């Protein structure tokens, strides 16, 4: 299987996920555009595109994670897509999810799925704005003894999130940016 053209992902995001208007973002900032990436990341086409492009980007960076995951729920479909794509292109990469807070029942875990202390992982994110969600996942992984190799984002809004994550000592790879999508000049 070949790696798809990144333009296909841009088209999908523009068709399904980009909205213009006045929006308050999770970071608290206001914006004249909103990227609801879940409309793309949770689509069948998006799963295939993001899985293949994400896996190719991880490997091009030289990362060899045991698993990928991030803060639920934006990161979940991205992690699952990359994990599924790895079946056709071993080594296999598993997926995990990071809860916003540890469960108060059962095992009381904050990280669910295929995560083990000591494992090398890549944090994934659907959209990076301030970097807060990715950094929250990084903190949880570090607290549980994981080794963060870096962060993979589907979209970088180019609003300081990359710099915040890099200030925490991690490299960031994005599949596309707000500029590439024509949302910034």
Secondary structure in CASP SS format (residue, H / E / C, confidence):
PFRMAT SS
TARGET T0000
AUTHOR 0000-0000-0000
METHOD secondary structure of the structure
MODEL  1
X C 1.00
X C 1.00
X C 1.00
X C 1.00
X C 1.00
X H 1.00
X H 1.00
X H 1.00
X H 1.00
X H 1.00
X H 1.00
X H 1.00
X H 1.00
X H 1.00
X H 1.00
X H 1.00
X C 1.00
X E 1.00
X E 1.00
X E 1.00
X E 1.00
X E 1.00
X E 1.00
X E 1.00
X C 1.00
X C 1.00
X C 1.00
X C 1.00
X C 1.00
X E 1.00
X E 1.00
X E 1.00
X E 1.00
X E 1.00
X E 1.00
X C 1.00
X C 1.00
X H 1.00
X H 1.00
X H 1.00
X H 1.00
X C 1.00
X C 1.00
X H 1.00
X H 1.00
X H 1.00
X H 1.00
X H 1.00
X H 1.00
X H 1.00
X H 1.00
X H 1.00
X H 1.00
X H 1.00
X H 1.00
X H 1.00
X H 1.00
X H 1.00
X H 1.00
X H 1.00
X C 1.00
X C 1.00
X C 1.00
X C 1.00
X C 1.00
X C 1.00
X E 1.00
X E 1.00
X E 1.00
X E 1.00
X E 1.00
X C 1.00
X C 1.00
X C 1.00
X C 1.00
X H 1.00
X H 1.00
X H 1.00
X H 1.00
X H 1.00
X H 1.00
X H 1.00
X H 1.00
X H 1.00
X H 1.00
X H 1.00
X C 1.00
X C 1.00
X C 1.00
X C 1.00
X C 1.00
X C 1.00
X C 1.00
X E 1.00
X E 1.00
X E 1.00
X E 1.00
X E 1.00
X C 1.00
X C 1.00
X C 1.00
X C 1.00
X C 1.00
X C 1.00
X C 1.00
X C 1.00
X C 1.00
X C 1.00
X C 1.00
X C 1.00
X E 1.00
X E 1.00
X E 1.00
X C 1.00
X C 1.00
X C 1.00
X C 1.00
X C 1.00
X C 1.00
X E 1.00
X E 1.00
X E 1.00
X E 1.00
X E 1.00
X E 1.00
X E 1.00
X E 1.00
X E 1.00
X C 1.00
X C 1.00
X C 1.00
X H 1.00
X H 1.00
X H 1.00
X H 1.00
X H 1.00
X H 1.00
X H 1.00
X H 1.00
X H 1.00
X H 1.00
X H 1.00
X H 1.00
X C 1.00
X C 1.00
X C 1.00
X E 1.00
X E 1.00
X E 1.00
X E 1.00
X E 1.00
X E 1.00
X E 1.00
X E 1.00
X E 1.00
X E 1.00
X C 1.00
X C 1.00
X C 1.00
X C 1.00
X H 1.00
X H 1.00
X H 1.00
X H 1.00
X H 1.00
X H 1.00
X H 1.00
X C 1.00
X C 1.00
X C 1.00
X E 1.00
X E 1.00
X E 1.00
X E 1.00
X E 1.00
X E 1.00
X E 1.00
X C 1.00
X C 1.00
X C 1.00
X C 1.00
X C 1.00
X C 1.00
X C 1.00
X C 1.00
END
